[in-house]
Amino acid sequence: MLVLDTTTGKEITAFDIVGDTDDMFFDPERKRVYLAGGEGFIDILDARVPTTVTRLARMNTAAGARTALFAHEQARLYLAVPHRGAQRAEIRVYDVRD
């Protein structure tokens, strides 16, 4: 992932994020970015200071679970987990409040 200065176009920082990322959401209240990736993780980034975006956490999910929806008003992140082998299809709900 690249973080760019929108005024100058210069690169601020770059770092690896979860593979096969399908959805990315910004939480304006908590100044966090949530990335859902089919590699089997959700990355949570701290964007309180735009010039120093860092990873807060990497949460295990399930292989192929990359489709998500962030409901800001409910402070919930919904993740669709597909059926794969013994893995059952389900919707996981994450409370993003501190």
Gaussian input, Z-matrix of N, CA and C with variables (Angstrom, degrees):
# hf/3-21g

backbone

0 1
 N
 C     1     B1
 C     2     B2     1     A1
 N     3     B3     2     A2     1     D1
 C     4     B4     3     A3     2     D2
 C     5     B5     4     A4     3     D3
 N     6     B6     5     A5     4     D4
 C     7     B7     6     A6     5     D5
 C     8     B8     7     A7     6     D6
 N     9     B9     8     A8     7     D7
 C    10    B10     9     A9     8     D8
 C    11    B11    10    A10     9     D9
 N    12    B12    11    A11    10    D10
 C    13    B13    12    A12    11    D11
 C    14    B14    13    A13    12    D12
 N    15    B15    14    A14    13    D13
 C    16    B16    15    A15    14    D14
 C    17    B17    16    A16    15    D15
 N    18    B18    17    A17    16    D16
 C    19    B19    18    A18    17    D17
 C    20    B20    19    A19    18    D18
 N    21    B21    20    A20    19    D19
 C    22    B22    21    A21    20    D20
 C    23    B23    22    A22    21    D21
 N    24    B24    23    A23    22    D22
 C    25    B25    24    A24    23    D23
 C    26    B26    25    A25    24    D24
 N    27    B27    26    A26    25    D25
 C    28    B28    27    A27    26    D26
 C    29    B29    28    A28    27    D27
 N    30    B30    29    A29    28    D28
 C    31    B31    30    A30    29    D29
 C    32    B32    31    A31    30    D30
 N    33    B33    32    A32    31    D31
 C    34    B34    33    A33    32    D32
 C    35    B35    34    A34    33    D33
 N    36    B36    35    A35    34    D34
 C    37    B37    36    A36    35    D35
 C    38    B38    37    A37    36    D36
 N    39    B39    38    A38    37    D37
 C    40    B40    39    A39    38    D38
 C    41    B41    40    A40    39    D39
 N    42    B42    41    A41    40    D40
 C    43    B43    42    A42    41    D41
 C    44    B44    43    A43    42    D42
 N    45    B45    44    A44    43    D43
 C    46    B46    45    A45    44    D44
 C    47    B47    46    A46    45    D45
 N    48    B48    47    A47    46    D46
 C    49    B49    48    A48    47    D47
 C    50    B50    49    A49    48    D48
 N    51    B51    50    A50    49    D49
 C    52    B52    51    A51    50    D50
 C    53    B53    52    A52    51    D51
 N    54    B54    53    A53    52    D52
 C    55    B55    54    A54    53    D53
 C    56    B56    55    A55    54    D54
 N    57    B57    56    A56    55    D55
 C    58    B58    57    A57    56    D56
 C    59    B59    58    A58    57    D57
 N    60    B60    59    A59    58    D58
 C    61    B61    60    A60    59    D59
 C    62    B62    61    A61    60    D60
 N    63    B63    62    A62    61    D61
 C    64    B64    63    A63    62    D62
 C    65    B65    64    A64    63    D63
 N    66    B66    65    A65    64    D64
 C    67    B67    66    A66    65    D65
 C    68    B68    67    A67    66    D66
 N    69    B69    68    A68    67    D67
 C    70    B70    69    A69    68    D68
 C    71    B71    70    A70    69    D69
 N    72    B72    71    A71    70    D70
 C    73    B73    72    A72    71    D71
 C    74    B74    73    A73    72    D72
 N    75    B75    74    A74    73    D73
 C    76    B76    75    A75    74    D74
 C    77    B77    76    A76    75    D75
 N    78    B78    77    A77    76    D76
 C    79    B79    78    A78    77    D77
 C    80    B80    79    A79    78    D78
 N    81    B81    80    A80    79    D79
 C    82    B82    81    A81    80    D80
 C    83    B83    82    A82    81    D81
 N    84    B84    83    A83    82    D82
 C    85    B85    84    A84    83    D83
 C    86    B86    85    A85    84    D84
 N    87    B87    86    A86    85    D85
 C    88    B88    87    A87    86    D86
 C    89    B89    88    A88    87    D87
 N    90    B90    89    A89    88    D88
 C    91    B91    90    A90    89    D89
 C    92    B92    91    A91    90    D90
 N    93    B93    92    A92    91    D91
 C    94    B94    93    A93    92    D92
 C    95    B95    94    A94    93    D93
 N    96    B96    95    A95    94    D94
 C    97    B97    96    A96    95    D95
 C    98    B98    97    A97    96    D96
 N    99    B99    98    A98    97    D97
 C   100   B100    99    A99    98    D98
 C   101   B101   100   A100    99    D99
 N   102   B102   101   A101   100   D100
 C   103   B103   102   A102   101   D101
 C   104   B104   103   A103   102   D102
 N   105   B105   104   A104   103   D103
 C   106   B106   105   A105   104   D104
 C   107   B107   106   A106   105   D105
 N   108   B108   107   A107   106   D106
 C   109   B109   108   A108   107   D107
 C   110   B110   109   A109   108   D108
 N   111   B111   110   A110   109   D109
 C   112   B112   111   A111   110   D110
 C   113   B113   112   A112   111   D111
 N   114   B114   113   A113   112   D112
 C   115   B115   114   A114   113   D113
 C   116   B116   115   A115   114   D114
 N   117   B117   116   A116   115   D115
 C   118   B118   117   A117   116   D116
 C   119   B119   118   A118   117   D117
 N   120   B120   119   A119   118   D118
 C   121   B121   120   A120   119   D119
 C   122   B122   121   A121   120   D120
 N   123   B123   122   A122   121   D121
 C   124   B124   123   A123   122   D122
 C   125   B125   124   A124   123   D123
 N   126   B126   125   A125   124   D124
 C   127   B127   126   A126   125   D125
 C   128   B128   127   A127   126   D126
 N   129   B129   128   A128   127   D127
 C   130   B130   129   A129   128   D128
 C   131   B131   130   A130   129   D129
 N   132   B132   131   A131   130   D130
 C   133   B133   132   A132   131   D131
 C   134   B134   133   A133   132   D132
 N   135   B135   134   A134   133   D133
 C   136   B136   135   A135   134   D134
 C   137   B137   136   A136   135   D135
 N   138   B138   137   A137   136   D136
 C   139   B139   138   A138   137   D137
 C   140   B140   139   A139   138   D138
 N   141   B141   140   A140   139   D139
 C   142   B142   141   A141   140   D140
 C   143   B143   142   A142   141   D141
 N   144   B144   143   A143   142   D142
 C   145   B145   144   A144   143   D143
 C   146   B146   145   A145   144   D144
 N   147   B147   146   A146   145   D145
 C   148   B148   147   A147   146   D146
 C   149   B149   148   A148   147   D147
 N   150   B150   149   A149   148   D148
 C   151   B151   150   A150   149   D149
 C   152   B152   151   A151   150   D150
 N   153   B153   152   A152   151   D151
 C   154   B154   153   A153   152   D152
 C   155   B155   154   A154   153   D153
 N   156   B156   155   A155   154   D154
 C   157   B157   156   A156   155   D155
 C   158   B158   157   A157   156   D156
 N   159   B159   158   A158   157   D157
 C   160   B160   159   A159   158   D158
 C   161   B161   160   A160   159   D159
 N   162   B162   161   A161   160   D160
 C   163   B163   162   A162   161   D161
 C   164   B164   163   A163   162   D162
 N   165   B165   164   A164   163   D163
 C   166   B166   165   A165   164   D164
 C   167   B167   166   A166   165   D165
 N   168   B168   167   A167   166   D166
 C   169   B169   168   A168   167   D167
 C   170   B170   169   A169   168   D168
 N   171   B171   170   A170   169   D169
 C   172   B172   171   A171   170   D170
 C   173   B173   172   A172   171   D171
 N   174   B174   173   A173   172   D172
 C   175   B175   174   A174   173   D173
 C   176   B176   175   A175   174   D174
 N   177   B177   176   A176   175   D175
 C   178   B178   177   A177   176   D176
 C   179   B179   178   A178   177   D177
 N   180   B180   179   A179   178   D178
 C   181   B181   180   A180   179   D179
 C   182   B182   181   A181   180   D180
 N   183   B183   182   A182   181   D181
 C   184   B184   183   A183   182   D182
 C   185   B185   184   A184   183   D183
 N   186   B186   185   A185   184   D184
 C   187   B187   186   A186   185   D185
 C   188   B188   187   A187   186   D186
 N   189   B189   188   A188   187   D187
 C   190   B190   189   A189   188   D188
 C   191   B191   190   A190   189   D189
 N   192   B192   191   A191   190   D190
 C   193   B193   192   A192   191   D191
 C   194   B194   193   A193   192   D192
 N   195   B195   194   A194   193   D193
 C   196   B196   195   A195   194   D194
 C   197   B197   196   A196   195   D195
 N   198   B198   197   A197   196   D196
 C   199   B199   198   A198   197   D197
 C   200   B200   199   A199   198   D198
 N   201   B201   200   A200   199   D199
 C   202   B202   201   A201   200   D200
 C   203   B203   202   A202   201   D201
 N   204   B204   203   A203   202   D202
 C   205   B205   204   A204   203   D203
 C   206   B206   205   A205   204   D204
 N   207   B207   206   A206   205   D205
 C   208   B208   207   A207   206   D206
 C   209   B209   208   A208   207   D207
 N   210   B210   209   A209   208   D208
 C   211   B211   210   A210   209   D209
 C   212   B212   211   A211   210   D210
 N   213   B213   212   A212   211   D211
 C   214   B214   213   A213   212   D212
 C   215   B215   214   A214   213   D213
 N   216   B216   215   A215   214   D214
 C   217   B217   216   A216   215   D215
 C   218   B218   217   A217   216   D216
 N   219   B219   218   A218   217   D217
 C   220   B220   219   A219   218   D218
 C   221   B221   220   A220   219   D219
 N   222   B222   221   A221   220   D220
 C   223   B223   222   A222   221   D221
 C   224   B224   223   A223   222   D222
 N   225   B225   224   A224   223   D223
 C   226   B226   225   A225   224   D224
 C   227   B227   226   A226   225   D225
 N   228   B228   227   A227   226   D226
 C   229   B229   228   A228   227   D227
 C   230   B230   229   A229   228   D228
 N   231   B231   230   A230   229   D229
 C   232   B232   231   A231   230   D230
 C   233   B233   232   A232   231   D231
 N   234   B234   233   A233   232   D232
 C   235   B235   234   A234   233   D233
 C   236   B236   235   A235   234   D234
 N   237   B237   236   A236   235   D235
 C   238   B238   237   A237   236   D236
 C   239   B239   238   A238   237   D237
 N   240   B240   239   A239   238   D238
 C   241   B241   240   A240   239   D239
 C   242   B242   241   A241   240   D240
 N   243   B243   242   A242   241   D241
 C   244   B244   243   A243   242   D242
 C   245   B245   244   A244   243   D243
 N   246   B246   245   A245   244   D244
 C   247   B247   246   A246   245   D245
 C   248   B248   247   A247   246   D246
 N   249   B249   248   A248   247   D247
 C   250   B250   249   A249   248   D248
 C   251   B251   250   A250   249   D249
 N   252   B252   251   A251   250   D250
 C   253   B253   252   A252   251   D251
 C   254   B254   253   A253   252   D252
 N   255   B255   254   A254   253   D253
 C   256   B256   255   A255   254   D254
 C   257   B257   256   A256   255   D255
 N   258   B258   257   A257   256   D256
 C   259   B259   258   A258   257   D257
 C   260   B260   259   A259   258   D258
 N   261   B261   260   A260   259   D259
 C   262   B262   261   A261   260   D260
 C   263   B263   262   A262   261   D261
 N   264   B264   263   A263   262   D262
 C   265   B265   264   A264   263   D263
 C   266   B266   265   A265   264   D264
 N   267   B267   266   A266   265   D265
 C   268   B268   267   A267   266   D266
 C   269   B269   268   A268   267   D267
 N   270   B270   269   A269   268   D268
 C   271   B271   270   A270   269   D269
 C   272   B272   271   A271   270   D270
 N   273   B273   272   A272   271   D271
 C   274   B274   273   A273   272   D272
 C   275   B275   274   A274   273   D273
 N   276   B276   275   A275   274   D274
 C   277   B277   276   A276   275   D275
 C   278   B278   277   A277   276   D276
 N   279   B279   278   A278   277   D277
 C   280   B280   279   A279   278   D278
 C   281   B281   280   A280   279   D279
 N   282   B282   281   A281   280   D280
 C   283   B283   282   A282   281   D281
 C   284   B284   283   A283   282   D282
 N   285   B285   284   A284   283   D283
 C   286   B286   285   A285   284   D284
 C   287   B287   286   A286   285   D285
 N   288   B288   287   A287   286   D286
 C   289   B289   288   A288   287   D287
 C   290   B290   289   A289   288   D288
 N   291   B291   290   A290   289   D289
 C   292   B292   291   A291   290   D290
 C   293   B293   292   A292   291   D291

   B1=1.4376
   B2=1.5215
   B3=1.3272
   B4=1.4575
   B5=1.5155
   B6=1.3191
   B7=1.4597
   B8=1.5194
   B9=1.3445
   B10=1.4598
   B11=1.5142
   B12=1.3274
   B13=1.4620
   B14=1.5260
   B15=1.3266
   B16=1.4672
   B17=1.5197
   B18=1.3139
   B19=1.4598
   B20=1.5236
   B21=1.3362
   B22=1.4647
   B23=1.5259
   B24=1.3349
   B25=1.4559
   B26=1.5148
   B27=1.3334
   B28=1.4603
   B29=1.5253
   B30=1.3332
   B31=1.4601
   B32=1.5251
   B33=1.3383
   B34=1.4638
   B35=1.5232
   B36=1.3216
   B37=1.4616
   B38=1.5240
   B39=1.3138
   B40=1.4652
   B41=1.5211
   B42=1.3274
   B43=1.4621
   B44=1.5153
   B45=1.3236
   B46=1.4619
   B47=1.5202
   B48=1.3339
   B49=1.4604
   B50=1.5246
   B51=1.3030
   B52=1.4585
   B53=1.5294
   B54=1.3332
   B55=1.4556
   B56=1.5166
   B57=1.3248
   B58=1.4646
   B59=1.5302
   B60=1.3390
   B61=1.4664
   B62=1.5193
   B63=1.3152
   B64=1.4611
   B65=1.5199
   B66=1.3179
   B67=1.4659
   B68=1.5216
   B69=1.3437
   B70=1.4540
   B71=1.5240
   B72=1.3277
   B73=1.4641
   B74=1.5202
   B75=1.3332
   B76=1.4637
   B77=1.5171
   B78=1.3195
   B79=1.4643
   B80=1.5290
   B81=1.3382
   B82=1.4631
   B83=1.5223
   B84=1.3079
   B85=1.4688
   B86=1.5282
   B87=1.3087
   B88=1.4624
   B89=1.5289
   B90=1.3246
   B91=1.4754
   B92=1.5291
   B93=1.3445
   B94=1.4592
   B95=1.5235
   B96=1.3277
   B97=1.4562
   B98=1.5260
   B99=1.3354
   B100=1.4581
   B101=1.5260
   B102=1.3400
   B103=1.4601
   B104=1.5211
   B105=1.3271
   B106=1.4642
   B107=1.5180
   B108=1.3364
   B109=1.4560
   B110=1.5123
   B111=1.3189
   B112=1.4532
   B113=1.5142
   B114=1.3214
   B115=1.4584
   B116=1.5353
   B117=1.3409
   B118=1.4581
   B119=1.5126
   B120=1.3324
   B121=1.4623
   B122=1.5242
   B123=1.3240
   B124=1.4609
   B125=1.5176
   B126=1.3264
   B127=1.4621
   B128=1.5176
   B129=1.3324
   B130=1.4606
   B131=1.5226
   B132=1.3296
   B133=1.4596
   B134=1.5149
   B135=1.3262
   B136=1.4634
   B137=1.5278
   B138=1.3470
   B139=1.4699
   B140=1.5245
   B141=1.3395
   B142=1.4728
   B143=1.5183
   B144=1.3234
   B145=1.4628
   B146=1.5264
   B147=1.3419
   B148=1.4701
   B149=1.5267
   B150=1.3149
   B151=1.4637
   B152=1.5267
   B153=1.3276
   B154=1.4649
   B155=1.5294
   B156=1.3229
   B157=1.4649
   B158=1.5299
   B159=1.3340
   B160=1.4606
   B161=1.5253
   B162=1.3258
   B163=1.4648
   B164=1.5263
   B165=1.3301
   B166=1.4646
   B167=1.5173
   B168=1.3332
   B169=1.4625
   B170=1.5169
   B171=1.3204
   B172=1.4646
   B173=1.5268
   B174=1.3432
   B175=1.4628
   B176=1.5216
   B177=1.3241
   B178=1.4642
   B179=1.5196
   B180=1.3330
   B181=1.4661
   B182=1.5234
   B183=1.3185
   B184=1.4610
   B185=1.5211
   B186=1.3149
   B187=1.4632
   B188=1.5224
   B189=1.3241
   B190=1.4611
   B191=1.5148
   B192=1.3281
   B193=1.4747
   B194=1.5227
   B195=1.3195
   B196=1.4653
   B197=1.5198
   B198=1.3183
   B199=1.4604
   B200=1.5197
   B201=1.3405
   B202=1.4613
   B203=1.5229
   B204=1.3156
   B205=1.4631
   B206=1.5133
   B207=1.3269
   B208=1.4594
   B209=1.5179
   B210=1.3287
   B211=1.4649
   B212=1.5242
   B213=1.3242
   B214=1.4583
   B215=1.5243
   B216=1.3290
   B217=1.4653
   B218=1.5280
   B219=1.3222
   B220=1.4649
   B221=1.5304
   B222=1.3234
   B223=1.4711
   B224=1.5274
   B225=1.3393
   B226=1.4620
   B227=1.5333
   B228=1.3130
   B229=1.4555
   B230=1.5253
   B231=1.3186
   B232=1.4653
   B233=1.5254
   B234=1.3293
   B235=1.4579
   B236=1.5266
   B237=1.3322
   B238=1.4659
   B239=1.5275
   B240=1.3178
   B241=1.4645
   B242=1.5283
   B243=1.3442
   B244=1.4691
   B245=1.5305
   B246=1.3174
   B247=1.4701
   B248=1.5211
   B249=1.3177
   B250=1.4713
   B251=1.5195
   B252=1.3157
   B253=1.4603
   B254=1.5183
   B255=1.3328
   B256=1.4709
   B257=1.5305
   B258=1.3304
   B259=1.4707
   B260=1.5210
   B261=1.3205
   B262=1.4644
   B263=1.5229
   B264=1.3171
   B265=1.4642
   B266=1.5226
   B267=1.3223
   B268=1.4610
   B269=1.5212
   B270=1.3082
   B271=1.4601
   B272=1.5181
   B273=1.3205
   B274=1.4680
   B275=1.5153
   B276=1.3188
   B277=1.4590
   B278=1.5244
   B279=1.3374
   B280=1.4611
   B281=1.5268
   B282=1.3137
   B283=1.4630
   B284=1.5240
   B285=1.3285
   B286=1.4672
   B287=1.5250
   B288=1.3309
   B289=1.4671
   B290=1.5180
   B291=1.3166
   B292=1.4761
   B293=1.4921
   A1=107.38
   A2=115.21
   A3=121.32
   A4=109.23
   A5=116.13
   A6=121.78
   A7=105.68
   A8=115.54
   A9=120.98
   A10=111.47
   A11=115.80
   A12=122.08
   A13=106.10
   A14=117.66
   A15=120.42
   A16=112.98
   A17=117.81
   A18=120.67
   A19=111.17
   A20=115.96
   A21=120.31
   A22=113.51
   A23=117.06
   A24=120.66
   A25=113.27
   A26=117.00
   A27=120.89
   A28=110.85
   A29=113.80
   A30=120.85
   A31=109.99
   A32=115.86
   A33=121.11
   A34=109.86
   A35=115.69
   A36=120.73
   A37=109.22
   A38=115.33
   A39=121.73
   A40=107.88
   A41=116.48
   A42=120.17
   A43=109.95
   A44=115.31
   A45=121.32
   A46=110.33
   A47=114.90
   A48=121.50
   A49=107.91
   A50=116.14
   A51=121.99
   A52=110.25
   A53=116.01
   A54=121.08
   A55=112.71
   A56=115.76
   A57=123.03
   A58=111.04
   A59=115.38
   A60=120.26
   A61=110.27
   A62=115.52
   A63=121.85
   A64=110.78
   A65=116.85
   A66=120.13
   A67=111.36
   A68=114.23
   A69=121.63
   A70=107.51
   A71=116.00
   A72=121.13
   A73=110.16
   A74=115.64
   A75=121.45
   A76=108.71
   A77=115.97
   A78=123.37
   A79=106.90
   A80=118.37
   A81=120.43
   A82=113.67
   A83=117.71
   A84=120.37
   A85=111.61
   A86=116.95
   A87=121.61
   A88=112.72
   A89=116.44
   A90=122.64
   A91=110.37
   A92=113.98
   A93=120.65
   A94=109.86
   A95=114.80
   A96=121.94
   A97=106.72
   A98=116.15
   A99=122.41
   A100=107.99
   A101=117.18
   A102=122.41
   A103=108.96
   A104=116.56
   A105=121.86
   A106=108.68
   A107=116.34
   A108=120.15
   A109=113.35
   A110=115.35
   A111=122.31
   A112=114.00
   A113=116.66
   A114=121.31
   A115=110.62
   A116=116.42
   A117=120.06
   A118=114.98
   A119=116.32
   A120=120.42
   A121=110.86
   A122=114.93
   A123=123.11
   A124=105.43
   A125=116.74
   A126=121.11
   A127=108.34
   A128=115.86
   A129=122.10
   A130=106.73
   A131=115.58
   A132=121.53
   A133=110.78
   A134=115.75
   A135=122.71
   A136=107.41
   A137=116.31
   A138=120.72
   A139=111.12
   A140=117.18
   A141=119.67
   A142=111.48
   A143=115.90
   A144=121.36
   A145=106.43
   A146=117.47
   A147=120.73
   A148=114.96
   A149=117.79
   A150=119.74
   A151=112.79
   A152=117.44
   A153=120.29
   A154=110.91
   A155=117.25
   A156=121.33
   A157=108.32
   A158=116.36
   A159=121.53
   A160=110.50
   A161=116.20
   A162=120.79
   A163=109.14
   A164=116.08
   A165=121.93
   A166=111.14
   A167=115.77
   A168=119.59
   A169=110.47
   A170=114.49
   A171=122.80
   A172=105.28
   A173=115.37
   A174=121.04
   A175=110.42
   A176=116.40
   A177=121.13
   A178=109.50
   A179=116.10
   A180=121.06
   A181=107.71
   A182=118.14
   A183=122.88
   A184=108.46
   A185=116.53
   A186=120.80
   A187=110.22
   A188=115.75
   A189=121.49
   A190=115.16
   A191=117.25
   A192=120.62
   A193=108.98
   A194=116.13
   A195=120.49
   A196=113.24
   A197=117.95
   A198=120.65
   A199=108.56
   A200=115.38
   A201=119.90
   A202=110.81
   A203=114.45
   A204=122.89
   A205=107.36
   A206=116.89
   A207=121.32
   A208=108.50
   A209=116.59
   A210=122.83
   A211=107.41
   A212=115.77
   A213=121.65
   A214=112.40
   A215=116.64
   A216=120.75
   A217=112.03
   A218=117.44
   A219=121.61
   A220=112.62
   A221=117.26
   A222=122.48
   A223=110.21
   A224=115.64
   A225=121.62
   A226=110.40
   A227=114.71
   A228=122.22
   A229=106.48
   A230=116.05
   A231=122.47
   A232=108.14
   A233=116.69
   A234=121.95
   A235=109.87
   A236=116.15
   A237=121.38
   A238=109.19
   A239=115.96
   A240=122.34
   A241=107.38
   A242=117.77
   A243=119.47
   A244=112.35
   A245=115.13
   A246=120.79
   A247=108.05
   A248=116.43
   A249=122.33
   A250=107.84
   A251=116.95
   A252=120.30
   A253=110.49
   A254=116.60
   A255=121.48
   A256=112.15
   A257=116.80
   A258=121.30
   A259=109.64
   A260=116.33
   A261=121.19
   A262=110.65
   A263=115.88
   A264=120.82
   A265=108.32
   A266=115.68
   A267=120.37
   A268=110.09
   A269=115.34
   A270=122.18
   A271=106.69
   A272=116.12
   A273=120.86
   A274=108.34
   A275=115.80
   A276=121.76
   A277=108.32
   A278=115.58
   A279=121.78
   A280=109.15
   A281=116.02
   A282=122.51
   A283=106.56
   A284=118.33
   A285=120.75
   A286=113.48
   A287=116.36
   A288=118.12
   A289=109.58
   A290=115.94
   A291=121.23
   A292=112.80
   D1=137.34
   D2=174.76
   D3=-108.15
   D4=137.91
   D5=172.93
   D6=-111.41
   D7=121.35
   D8=-176.17
   D9=-113.23
   D10=148.20
   D11=171.06
   D12=-78.55
   D13=116.66
   D14=-175.62
   D15=-71.34
   D16=-15.24
   D17=177.46
   D18=-82.13
   D19=-46.14
   D20=-175.12
   D21=-100.81
   D22=-19.63
   D23=-175.96
   D24=79.96
   D25=2.34
   D26=-178.84
   D27=-79.72
   D28=148.21
   D29=177.88
   D30=-72.19
   D31=128.15
   D32=177.26
   D33=-90.64
   D34=-48.03
   D35=179.32
   D36=-158.34
   D37=164.03
   D38=176.80
   D39=-146.48
   D40=141.15
   D41=176.86
   D42=-159.92
   D43=163.19
   D44=179.76
   D45=-74.39
   D46=142.19
   D47=174.62
   D48=-124.70
   D49=172.19
   D50=179.85
   D51=-52.81
   D52=137.11
   D53=179.91
   D54=-72.51
   D55=154.87
   D56=179.10
   D57=59.26
   D58=40.74
   D59=179.76
   D60=-66.67
   D61=129.08
   D62=179.96
   D63=-109.24
   D64=-39.63
   D65=-175.37
   D66=-130.94
   D67=142.53
   D68=178.10
   D69=-137.24
   D70=133.24
   D71=-176.98
   D72=-132.58
   D73=144.23
   D74=174.68
   D75=-106.40
   D76=129.92
   D77=177.15
   D78=-99.30
   D79=102.13
   D80=-175.02
   D81=-67.04
   D82=-27.21
   D83=-179.77
   D84=-72.91
   D85=-44.37
   D86=-176.50
   D87=-97.38
   D88=-5.93
   D89=-178.73
   D90=55.76
   D91=49.46
   D92=178.59
   D93=-123.67
   D94=155.81
   D95=174.52
   D96=-117.92
   D97=132.56
   D98=178.56
   D99=-112.85
   D100=128.12
   D101=179.47
   D102=-123.36
   D103=122.61
   D104=178.31
   D105=-101.95
   D106=126.07
   D107=-177.83
   D108=-129.39
   D109=143.18
   D110=-179.47
   D111=-65.67
   D112=-11.06
   D113=176.12
   D114=-65.45
   D115=-17.82
   D116=176.81
   D117=110.09
   D118=28.09
   D119=-179.25
   D120=-144.16
   D121=160.41
   D122=163.99
   D123=-116.92
   D124=123.94
   D125=173.41
   D126=-93.85
   D127=138.52
   D128=177.62
   D129=-119.91
   D130=120.76
   D131=-177.05
   D132=-109.30
   D133=143.21
   D134=175.88
   D135=-92.59
   D136=116.90
   D137=-178.74
   D138=-119.13
   D139=26.76
   D140=179.15
   D141=-62.42
   D142=-36.06
   D143=176.60
   D144=-116.36
   D145=103.45
   D146=-173.22
   D147=-55.31
   D148=-25.98
   D149=-178.55
   D150=-82.86
   D151=-5.96
   D152=179.91
   D153=-138.67
   D154=55.82
   D155=177.83
   D156=-65.68
   D157=129.95
   D158=-178.66
   D159=-135.72
   D160=159.56
   D161=176.83
   D162=-81.42
   D163=124.73
   D164=175.01
   D165=-84.86
   D166=-40.77
   D167=-175.20
   D168=-158.95
   D169=158.41
   D170=170.91
   D171=-131.32
   D172=112.33
   D173=-176.62
   D174=-100.47
   D175=134.65
   D176=174.85
   D177=-69.19
   D178=138.66
   D179=175.57
   D180=-126.90
   D181=-106.42
   D182=178.67
   D183=-155.78
   D184=149.98
   D185=178.96
   D186=-57.84
   D187=132.03
   D188=178.37
   D189=85.51
   D190=-6.47
   D191=-178.42
   D192=-83.30
   D193=91.81
   D194=-175.93
   D195=-127.17
   D196=-9.53
   D197=-179.17
   D198=-93.74
   D199=124.09
   D200=-174.00
   D201=-139.91
   D202=166.94
   D203=175.26
   D204=-141.96
   D205=129.78
   D206=176.56
   D207=-103.79
   D208=121.72
   D209=177.78
   D210=-105.75
   D211=93.98
   D212=-175.47
   D213=-57.10
   D214=-43.95
   D215=-176.00
   D216=-62.03
   D217=-32.41
   D218=179.51
   D219=-96.42
   D220=-4.03
   D221=-176.30
   D222=54.57
   D223=47.43
   D224=-177.74
   D225=-130.33
   D226=142.04
   D227=172.18
   D228=-115.40
   D229=122.12
   D230=-179.37
   D231=-102.80
   D232=132.79
   D233=-177.92
   D234=-126.83
   D235=126.44
   D236=177.68
   D237=-88.04
   D238=120.54
   D239=177.47
   D240=-102.49
   D241=121.85
   D242=-177.99
   D243=-80.77
   D244=158.74
   D245=173.07
   D246=-73.19
   D247=125.63
   D248=177.00
   D249=-147.78
   D250=111.28
   D251=-179.47
   D252=58.17
   D253=-122.15
   D254=179.78
   D255=-79.65
   D256=-12.65
   D257=-179.67
   D258=-74.90
   D259=120.92
   D260=-179.27
   D261=-84.14
   D262=147.66
   D263=174.97
   D264=-69.35
   D265=138.12
   D266=179.24
   D267=-162.21
   D268=164.80
   D269=171.11
   D270=-109.42
   D271=121.98
   D272=176.97
   D273=-99.61
   D274=142.21
   D275=-178.29
   D276=-120.46
   D277=124.85
   D278=-179.63
   D279=-114.29
   D280=128.68
   D281=175.02
   D282=-84.91
   D283=120.43
   D284=-174.77
   D285=-96.49
   D286=2.97
   D287=176.73
   D288=-67.15
   D289=150.33
   D290=-178.75
   D291=-63.29

